[in-house]
Amino acid sequence: MSKGGGLLVAGTTSDAGKSVVTAGICRWLVRQGVRVAPFKGQNMSLNSFVTREGAEIGRAQAMQAQAARVEPTALMNPVLLKPGSDRSSQVVLMGKPVGELSARGYHGGRQQALLGTVVECLEELRSTYDAVICEGAGSPAEINLRRNDIVNMGIARAARFPVVVVGDIDRGGVFAQFFGTTALLAPEDQELVAGYLVNKFRGDVTLLEPGLDMLLGLTGRRTFGVLPYAHGLGIDEEDGLRVSLRGAVRESVVAPPVGEDVLRVAVCAVPLMSNFTDVDALAAEPGVVVRFVDRPEELVDADLVVVPGTRGTVKALAWLRERGLADALARRAAEGRPVLGICGGFQVLGEHIDDEVESKAGEVPALGLLPVRVRFAPEKTLARPVGEALGERVEGYEIHHGVADVLGGEPFLDGCRVGAVWGTHWHGSLESDGFRRAFLTDVARAAGRRFVPAPDTSFGALREEQLDRLGDLIEEHADTDALWKLIEQGPPTGLPFIAPGAPS
């Protein structure tokens, strides 16, 4: 192919499985020797990643790039929206923040102006790779947003890419979702919808087949596969705003050795929580249980409390105080019980915050658990630092406006440690296996636990196993010959129109 082919993976709803299906297709293709890249024109997420060239993109696209065994770049996610409230988001264009916009301001004109940039990025990827697998956002049938769409049917129509619609059957109503999604599209968009992919099916697939046959009769479009429900994938969440973490548990599937303690980690579910995937590496350790909490009594039996990153540091600080969690954290620190603050969580543990950028709240007293003063700068720090802590090599990434002035304590990465309270801006540091084991050893000692980290847990190897499982799901349960034909040849001809169609 002189120009790479492609496919758009759309969904009937948010969280239908678009991200993992896209990753699975990428992993299946690269195992066949196909040079493939992921792409999402516009992403809304508080979970982001920094590429080697210093660009901020969605973590889902970084994960998909890993599935494709390529280095992630800003081309793969040219527009990233980072919500700061229910009505406004920071707009990150080609990896750099360019301003804050209300939803009305963005969808009212700014979004359409970015279509040219999005298409240019897609075309550059197509000139480099054999195939580009695009991920949509939400649903393509959000007809109130169609006119300015740059991530669903807008990009599919611009590139003439076939569309496969993913539906989560575990939620129920998947046949109505497939039919309704297609019927609400304009005729020109319906021409690109090649068919459907059922996700998270439990049970005997033969019981589903009559419904799939009826769906074909109603829509003239086939189903390209039925993917079974897969437990324990642990793949990065795309959007913290859509996921209710109250009471959520991330737990290792491997038990600790006999005679050793379980280590309990409580993560404060602060507002606008970002990059909560930082704790996935902890949950990968045998015998570590990670729970997201929002009440002070839930910290009592925790061996480690993590205050994670947030897009609203001052708002998170107020929330911790309102909930009584601030006092609980202060008691832990006084008792020498472990607390870890990451990025915004590090900032709230300091003495003082001066913020005229994010919240515009000015000078705000912080929790005073670390000798740190934070000033928010207009420029965002985006970096991929490498360093050493606890005698181990550490890699991480930084995404923050807050500039920390560390006034004391023991050095800890870019932050500090006082007693059993640690703070750093570095996301992803716990994915460094040696450092994670050393850190958990310190935590267990301070918590009085007999817990000993497993000597051979490799977070990178576990992530590769998870991505291979996604590739297996596609290879074993989807019609891969038909999918490759779509990628190579484009949308099928003669697909019927389903009334009523929305105006384009």
Number of C-alpha atoms within 10 A of each C-alpha: 10 9 15 20 25 31 29 29 27 33 30 27 20 16 20 23 20 27 26 24 24 31 31 24 29 30 29 25 24 18 15 9 9 15 18 27 35 32 30 30 27 27 26 21 23 26 25 25 28 24 19 15 13 19 23 28 32 29 24 27 29 27 21 30 22 20 30 27 16 15 12 26 22 25 24 27 31 28 30 27 22 24 24 21 14 10 11 17 21 20 21 22 22 21 24 20 19 11 10 18 18 17 13 11 13 18 17 13 12 13 17 17 12 18 21 12 18 25 20 13 21 25 17 14 21 20 16 15 19 21 26 27 25 29 30 28 24 19 20 24 23 16 17 10 12 20 16 19 22 28 28 27 29 21 21 24 16 12 17 19 27 28 31 24 27 29 28 24 21 15 10 10 11 17 17 12 20 21 18 16 21 27 19 20 26 21 19 14 23 21 21 22 24 24 24 27 25 24 22 17 17 13 9 9 12 8 9 12 13 11 12 18 14 13 20 16 11 12 17 16 20 17 20 22 22 26 22 18 14 13 7 10 14 16 17 21 20 23 23 20 18 11 11 10 17 12 13 14 16 19 22 19 14 11 14 19 14 6 8 14 17 19 27 19 27 24 26 27 27 25 22 21 23 24 27 25 22 21 22 20 23 25 24 23 27 21 24 25 20 26 24 22 22 20 15 16 12 18 21 12 12 21 21 25 27 27 28 26 34 26 27 19 26 26 17 24 23 16 17 25 13 11 13 14 21 20 15 19 23 17 12 19 18 13 12 15 23 24 28 20 25 26 27 28 24 29 33 32 29 23 17 21 26 21 21 14 15 20 15 11 13 14 14 16 14 23 20 15 22 28 19 25 22 23 19 20 16 13 13 15 15 21 20 18 15 13 13 12 17 15 9 15 14 22 18 20 21 21 23 19 21 25 19 22 14 17 12 13 16 13 15 16 22 15 26 20 20 17 17 19 26 24 30 23 26 27 26 22 25 22 21 18 22 19 20 23 22 17 17 20 17 16 22 23 16 17 18 12 15 14 22 21 22 13 10 10 17 17 20 13 10 15 20 15 13 18 26 18 17 25 24 16 21 26 18 12 14 19 15 17 11 12 21 17 13 20 22 19 13 20 21 15 9 8 16 13 18 18 13 13 17 15 12 13
